[in-house]
Amino acid sequence: ARTLYERALRFLAAPLQPLTGGRQAAVTDDLDAGAPGWRTRQETRLHLGLGEVARLKADHGEAQGHFEAALGLARSAGDWPAVATALFLQSQIASIQGDYPRSQALLDESLPLARGAGDLATLAQVLYGLGDLEWRLGRHEEAVPLLEESLTHAREAHDLTAEVYALNRLGVVNMFRRRHAEARQRFEEGRELAARSGFRPAALDAEPVAPITEANGADPTQPERVLALPEPRVLSAIKSYSERLFRY
């Protein structure tokens, strides 16, 4: 994914070539390379994609750089859904790093932009971020309405990923609220939705369906990190968290 995003960025940096014949006809009004701001909008989304790839690899420094680049581009173009998304994604890094005040500030800035833009998918993810932050801070009752609103907008936007995320977090929050029946219901809804969308639980005893080669779309050098048991302090923290999570 990273290689494709970077190739697209290099393409955007090159001078546009005139389109002729069938190639011209293939360009829609929405993606017209001659439309004002086209390059900026596409470059913004590519930086968001590269940032997400880096975030999933836990390379928070690189991710932050791409999100900041996207934020600057989106602000300059008045692309408010993209501004809200960039702020939301930066807030997720802040939360992972335990910087909850910064995460809160980023989400507070993002929310009115998402509402004002009328982009339901963006609004759903920002509300999820706020609900997730309330949960992390131990404010479980405050988390519920935010996550419920996120779920509502995700369904209105037909954003299945956002819907599954909201359902899963509502399940976790309800476990902390000792609402075990509600938690089970939300987890089941999320599992069923994910299954209908084509996702399946991992079969650990299944053989890989194809070799991990470049020809099959995989980078043989990945992952770059060696899998091993965490150090004792991390294991202790995981055990403590699990005991709090599953204490009935």
Salt bridges, closest charged atoms under 4 A:
GLU6 OE2 - ARG2 NE 3.08
GLU43 OE2 - HIS47 NE2 3.84
GLU52 OE1 - ARG55 NE 2.60
GLU62 OE2 - ARG2 NH2 3.39
GLU62 OE2 - HIS66 NE2 3.79
ASP79 OD2 - ARG45 NH1 2.85
GLU109 OE2 - ARG75 NH2 2.78
ASP132 OD2 - ARG136 NE 2.71
ASP132 OD1 - ARG169 NE 2.80
GLU134 OE1 - ARG139 NE 2.51
GLU141 OE2 - ARG177 NE 2.95
GLU148 OE2 - ARG186 NH2 2.87
GLU149 OE2 - ARG115 NH1 2.95
GLU149 OE2 - HIS153 NE2 3.19
GLU156 OE1 - HIS153 ND1 2.97
GLU163 OE2 - ARG155 NE 2.91
GLU182 OE2 - ARG179 NH1 3.24
GLU188 OE1 - ARG191 NH2 2.83
GLU189 OE1 - ARG155 NH2 3.12
GLU189 OE2 - ARG186 NH1 3.29
GLU231 OE1 - ARG233 NE 2.98
